[in-house]
């Protein structure tokens, strides 16, 4: 079977590796000129750990995991509101079996595992028709299956009529992430500052040489997702004049080559497949980072789709995959809404929220504890 995957992110690369291991031919089309750098620290939980183990990537993934001592929350004037060495805001309780890893490190492992894939970087799917799939670069392919793993603004989903503007559920906030040198003297630490209309945070990476900056704000904002310069200016304007370490964080904005800004928006597609086309990952069910489960869902969804395509006819495979994944994805979308209030309370220094982190993350991990076939 020849499978065309649009999107070389976590979901698309994982699917490519899983399909190749089953003997299928895979072509991955990615609009970026190379694998995308940067991104947040992401979490691999529950059955997603088993997916990585089955791919033979469990050991290198655990070797590349982030190493944190804890986290703190401060007020805009720098006053520390709370500190803990039991949990972190991004990864949950320290010492759990879950793995927090930088997104680009995880993506690199999956791309390497999918080495037999035909990679088409700097191209995109332009049309899907009965006579084949046309790429913007001019090629026409005739795959048996087309997978849209191309994120929140899925071009494949729109071309196939599976998603449109009415399928987007904005949560009213936006998050920018980028890398800069660790000029803050942090040692394996996360620290966050809450403002009335947003937050600023950073955490160390690459053995303390770098930090990943997080700048989030609430409210409506219009921006072209392809115009990075305009997005950077939007963030600079939104955070101008803020206290704490924000001025130093903004000094790293201009040189950030991995800058990424996205709205916290969920995808509520009524169906995930039509004909030979199917959606995977954020393209189908984006839960937003507030769920803490996006990467786990991407890996588990990729595994289930690969398995079903291997054992059933295409239409039946799509239906079986959606039957297994949709209830979990919808549960984690609801979890994101709950976590929004929870994270706000943690950022305000609520001691009971910090103390309950172990119980909270254990419960949410159980929500995605699907038994893998």
C-alpha positions as CSV (number, residue, x, y, z in Angstrom):
1,X,0.0,0.0,0.0
2,X,1.2,3.5,-0.8
3,X,0.3,6.1,1.8
4,X,0.8,9.8,1.3
5,X,1.2,11.8,4.6
6,X,0.9,15.5,4.6
7,X,2.9,16.9,7.6
8,X,6.2,15.8,9.1
9,X,5.4,16.6,12.7
10,X,5.0,14.1,15.5
11,X,1.9,12.4,14.2
12,X,3.0,12.2,10.5
13,X,6.5,11.0,11.3
14,X,5.3,8.4,13.7
15,X,2.8,7.1,11.2
16,X,5.5,6.9,8.6
17,X,7.8,4.9,10.9
18,X,4.9,2.6,11.9
19,X,3.8,2.0,8.3
20,X,7.3,1.3,7.1
21,X,7.8,-1.3,9.8
22,X,4.7,-3.0,8.4
23,X,6.1,-3.1,4.9
24,X,4.1,-0.2,3.3
25,X,5.4,2.5,1.0
26,X,5.2,6.0,2.5
27,X,5.6,9.5,1.1
28,X,5.6,12.5,3.5
29,X,5.0,16.0,2.1
30,X,6.0,18.9,4.4
31,X,5.7,22.6,3.5
32,X,8.7,23.5,5.6
33,X,12.1,23.2,3.9
34,X,13.4,20.9,6.7
35,X,12.1,19.3,9.9
36,X,10.8,22.1,12.0
37,X,13.1,23.1,14.9
38,X,12.2,24.2,18.4
39,X,8.8,23.8,20.1
40,X,7.8,23.1,23.6
41,X,8.8,20.3,25.9
42,X,6.1,17.7,25.3
43,X,4.9,14.7,27.3
44,X,4.8,11.0,26.3
45,X,2.3,9.2,28.6
46,X,0.5,5.9,29.1
47,X,0.2,3.9,25.9
48,X,2.3,6.3,23.9
49,X,5.3,5.0,25.9
50,X,4.5,1.6,24.6
51,X,4.3,2.9,21.0
52,X,7.8,4.3,21.4
53,X,9.0,1.0,22.9
54,X,7.5,-1.0,20.0
55,X,9.3,1.3,17.5
56,X,12.6,0.6,19.3
57,X,12.8,4.2,20.4
58,X,12.0,3.9,24.1
59,X,15.6,3.8,25.3
60,X,16.9,6.8,23.2
61,X,13.7,8.8,24.1
62,X,14.3,8.3,27.8
63,X,18.0,9.2,27.4
64,X,16.9,12.5,25.8
65,X,14.3,13.4,28.4
66,X,14.4,16.8,30.0
67,X,15.9,16.9,33.5
68,X,14.2,19.4,35.9
69,X,14.6,20.0,39.6
70,X,11.3,21.8,39.9
71,X,9.4,25.0,39.2
72,X,8.5,28.4,40.7
73,X,5.8,31.0,40.1
74,X,6.5,34.7,40.6
75,X,4.5,37.9,40.6
76,X,5.2,40.7,38.0
77,X,7.5,42.4,40.5
78,X,9.5,39.3,40.9
79,X,8.1,38.2,44.2
80,X,8.1,34.4,44.4
81,X,4.6,33.1,45.0
82,X,5.3,29.4,45.2
83,X,8.1,26.9,44.6
84,X,8.1,23.1,44.4
85,X,10.5,20.3,43.6
86,X,7.6,17.8,43.3
87,X,6.2,18.8,39.9
88,X,6.5,21.1,36.9
89,X,3.9,23.0,35.0
90,X,4.7,21.4,31.7
91,X,5.5,17.8,32.6
92,X,3.6,17.0,35.8
93,X,5.1,15.1,38.8
94,X,8.8,14.6,38.8
95,X,9.9,11.0,38.9
96,X,6.8,9.6,37.2
97,X,7.1,7.0,34.3
98,X,5.9,9.7,31.9
99,X,8.6,11.2,29.7
100,X,9.0,14.9,29.1
101,X,11.2,15.6,26.0
102,X,11.8,18.5,23.8
103,X,9.5,18.4,20.7
104,X,12.4,18.6,18.2
105,X,14.3,15.8,20.0
106,X,11.3,13.5,19.8
107,X,10.6,14.5,16.1
108,X,14.3,13.7,15.2
109,X,14.0,10.2,16.7
110,X,10.8,9.5,14.7
111,X,12.3,10.9,11.4
112,X,15.3,8.7,11.9
113,X,13.0,5.7,12.5
114,X,11.2,6.5,9.2
115,X,14.5,6.6,7.2
116,X,12.9,4.6,4.3
117,X,10.3,7.3,3.7
118,X,10.3,9.5,0.6
119,X,10.5,12.9,2.2
120,X,9.2,15.9,0.1
121,X,10.2,19.0,2.1
122,X,9.3,22.4,0.8
123,X,6.2,21.1,-0.9
124,X,2.5,20.7,-0.1
125,X,-0.7,19.0,-1.2
126,X,-2.5,21.4,-3.6
127,X,-5.4,19.2,-4.8
128,X,-7.0,15.9,-4.1
129,X,-9.0,14.3,-7.0
130,X,-10.1,11.1,-8.6
131,X,-7.1,11.2,-10.8
132,X,-4.5,11.6,-8.0
133,X,-3.0,14.0,-5.5
134,X,-1.3,17.1,-7.0
135,X,1.5,18.7,-5.1
136,X,2.2,22.5,-5.4
137,X,5.6,21.6,-6.8
138,X,3.9,20.0,-9.9
139,X,4.1,16.3,-9.2
140,X,1.0,14.1,-9.3
141,X,0.9,11.0,-7.1
142,X,-1.6,8.2,-7.0
143,X,-1.5,6.9,-3.4
144,X,-3.9,4.4,-1.9
145,X,-4.4,6.5,1.2
146,X,-4.0,10.3,1.9
147,X,-3.4,11.3,5.5
148,X,-3.8,14.8,6.7
149,X,-1.4,15.2,9.6
150,X,-0.8,18.8,8.8
151,X,-2.0,20.4,12.0
152,X,-4.6,23.0,13.1
153,X,-4.9,24.6,9.7
154,X,-5.0,21.3,7.8
155,X,-4.9,21.9,4.0
156,X,-5.8,18.2,3.4
157,X,-8.8,18.5,5.7
158,X,-10.1,21.5,3.8
159,X,-9.4,20.1,0.4
160,X,-11.3,16.9,1.3
161,X,-14.2,18.8,2.9
162,X,-13.6,17.4,6.3
163,X,-12.9,20.7,8.2
164,X,-13.7,24.3,7.8
165,X,-13.8,27.5,9.9
166,X,-16.9,26.1,11.6
167,X,-14.8,23.2,13.0
168,X,-12.6,25.5,15.0
169,X,-13.2,26.2,18.7
170,X,-11.1,29.1,19.9
171,X,-10.3,29.1,23.6
172,X,-9.5,32.9,23.6
173,X,-5.7,32.8,24.0
174,X,-2.5,32.6,22.1
175,X,1.0,31.1,22.8
176,X,4.4,32.0,21.4
177,X,7.4,29.7,21.9
178,X,11.0,30.2,21.0
179,X,14.6,29.4,22.1
180,X,17.2,31.8,23.4
181,X,20.5,31.5,25.4
182,X,20.1,30.9,29.1
183,X,21.1,34.4,30.2
184,X,18.9,34.0,33.3
185,X,21.2,31.7,35.4
186,X,18.5,28.9,35.6
187,X,19.6,25.4,36.5
188,X,17.2,22.7,35.4
189,X,14.3,24.9,36.4
190,X,11.0,26.2,35.2
191,X,9.7,29.6,36.2
192,X,6.5,31.4,35.3
193,X,4.9,34.8,35.8
194,X,1.2,35.5,35.5
195,X,-0.2,38.8,34.3
196,X,-3.8,39.8,34.4
197,X,-4.1,39.1,30.7
198,X,-1.5,36.5,30.1
199,X,1.7,34.8,31.2
200,X,5.4,34.6,30.6
201,X,7.6,31.6,31.4
202,X,10.8,29.8,30.6
203,X,12.5,26.6,31.3
204,X,16.0,25.3,30.7
205,X,17.1,23.0,27.8
206,X,20.2,21.5,26.4
207,X,22.0,21.1,29.7
208,X,21.1,24.6,30.8
209,X,22.7,26.2,27.7
210,X,19.2,27.3,26.4
211,X,15.8,28.3,27.6
212,X,12.5,27.8,25.8
213,X,10.5,31.0,26.2
214,X,6.7,30.9,26.5
215,X,4.7,34.1,26.1
216,X,0.9,33.7,26.2
217,X,-1.8,36.3,26.0
218,X,-5.6,36.4,26.1
219,X,-7.9,38.1,23.7
220,X,-8.6,38.2,20.0
221,X,-5.7,38.6,17.5
222,X,-5.5,38.4,13.8
223,X,-2.2,37.2,12.2
224,X,-1.0,35.4,9.1
225,X,0.6,32.1,10.3
226,X,3.2,32.5,7.5
227,X,4.3,36.0,8.4
228,X,6.8,35.4,11.2
229,X,8.1,39.0,11.3
230,X,4.6,40.3,11.8
231,X,4.0,37.7,14.5
232,X,7.2,38.7,16.4
233,X,6.1,42.3,16.3
234,X,2.7,41.4,17.7
235,X,4.4,39.6,20.6
236,X,6.8,42.5,21.1
237,X,3.9,45.0,21.3
238,X,1.8,42.7,23.5
239,X,4.5,42.4,26.1
240,X,6.1,45.8,25.9
241,X,6.5,47.5,29.3
242,X,5.9,44.3,31.3
243,X,7.9,43.6,34.4
244,X,9.9,40.6,35.7
245,X,12.3,39.1,33.1
246,X,10.1,40.0,30.2
247,X,12.4,42.7,28.7
248,X,15.3,40.2,28.6
249,X,13.1,37.6,27.1
250,X,12.0,40.0,24.4
251,X,15.7,40.7,23.6
252,X,16.0,37.1,22.3
253,X,12.9,37.5,20.1
254,X,14.6,39.0,17.0
255,X,17.2,36.3,16.7
256,X,14.9,33.3,17.4
257,X,15.0,31.1,14.3
258,X,12.4,28.6,15.8
259,X,9.8,31.2,16.8
260,X,6.2,29.8,16.7
261,X,2.9,31.5,17.5
262,X,-0.4,29.8,17.5
263,X,-3.9,30.3,18.9
264,X,-5.2,28.0,21.5
265,X,-7.9,26.5,19.3
266,X,-9.5,23.1,19.2
267,X,-10.6,21.2,16.1
268,X,-14.1,19.6,16.3
269,X,-14.4,17.9,13.0
270,X,-17.7,16.0,12.6
271,X,-15.9,13.1,10.7
272,X,-12.2,12.3,10.2
273,X,-12.3,10.5,6.9
274,X,-13.9,10.5,3.4
275,X,-13.0,8.2,0.5
276,X,-9.3,7.5,0.7
277,X,-8.5,10.5,2.9
278,X,-8.2,10.6,6.7
279,X,-7.1,13.1,9.3
280,X,-4.6,12.4,12.1
281,X,-3.4,14.3,15.2
282,X,-4.1,18.0,15.5
283,X,-5.7,18.1,12.1
284,X,-8.5,15.8,13.4
285,X,-8.9,16.7,17.1
286,X,-6.5,19.4,18.2
287,X,-6.8,19.5,22.0
288,X,-4.3,22.4,22.5
289,X,-1.3,22.3,24.8
290,X,-3.7,22.9,27.7
291,X,-4.6,19.2,27.7
292,X,-1.1,18.0,28.3
293,X,-2.0,15.0,26.1
294,X,-1.4,16.2,22.5
295,X,1.8,14.3,21.8
296,X,0.4,11.1,23.5
297,X,-2.7,11.3,21.3
298,X,-0.6,11.9,18.2
299,X,1.5,8.8,18.9
300,X,-1.4,6.5,19.9
301,X,-3.5,7.7,17.0
302,X,-0.7,7.0,14.5
303,X,-0.3,3.5,16.0
304,X,-4.0,2.7,15.8
305,X,-4.3,4.1,12.2
306,X,-1.2,2.1,11.0
307,X,-2.6,-1.1,12.7
308,X,-6.0,-0.7,11.2
309,X,-4.7,0.0,7.7
310,X,-2.6,-3.2,8.0
311,X,-5.5,-5.5,8.9
312,X,-8.6,-4.1,7.2
313,X,-9.8,-2.5,3.9
314,X,-9.3,1.2,3.9
315,X,-12.8,2.3,4.6
316,X,-13.2,-0.1,7.5
317,X,-9.8,0.8,8.8
318,X,-10.7,4.5,9.0
319,X,-13.9,3.7,10.8
320,X,-12.3,1.4,13.4
321,X,-9.5,4.0,14.0
322,X,-12.0,6.8,14.6
323,X,-14.2,4.6,16.8
324,X,-11.2,4.0,19.1
325,X,-9.7,7.5,19.1
326,X,-12.7,9.9,19.0
327,X,-13.9,9.3,22.6
328,X,-10.4,9.8,24.0
329,X,-9.8,12.9,21.9
330,X,-13.0,14.5,23.0
331,X,-12.3,13.6,26.6
332,X,-9.0,15.4,26.3
333,X,-10.6,18.4,24.7
334,X,-12.8,18.7,27.8
335,X,-9.7,18.2,29.9
336,X,-8.0,21.2,28.3
337,X,-10.9,23.4,29.3
338,X,-10.6,22.2,32.9
339,X,-6.9,22.6,32.9
340,X,-7.2,26.2,31.7
341,X,-8.6,27.2,35.1
342,X,-6.3,24.8,37.0
343,X,-3.2,26.3,35.4
344,X,-4.4,29.8,36.1
345,X,-4.8,28.9,39.8
346,X,-1.3,27.3,39.9
347,X,0.1,30.5,38.3
348,X,-1.6,32.5,41.1
349,X,0.4,30.3,43.6
350,X,-2.5,28.1,44.8
351,X,-0.8,25.6,47.1
352,X,-3.6,23.1,46.9
353,X,-3.2,22.8,43.1
354,X,0.5,22.3,43.3
355,X,0.0,19.7,46.1
356,X,-2.6,17.8,44.0
357,X,-0.4,17.5,40.9
358,X,0.4,13.8,41.4
359,X,-3.3,12.8,41.6
360,X,-4.3,15.1,38.8
361,X,-1.7,13.8,36.3
362,X,-2.3,10.2,37.2
363,X,-6.0,10.6,36.5
364,X,-5.5,12.4,33.2
365,X,-2.9,9.8,32.1
366,X,-5.5,7.1,32.8
367,X,-7.9,8.8,30.4
368,X,-5.7,7.9,27.5
369,X,-4.8,4.4,28.7
370,X,-6.0,2.6,25.6
371,X,-4.9,-1.1,25.2
372,X,-2.8,-1.3,22.1
373,X,-3.5,-4.2,19.7
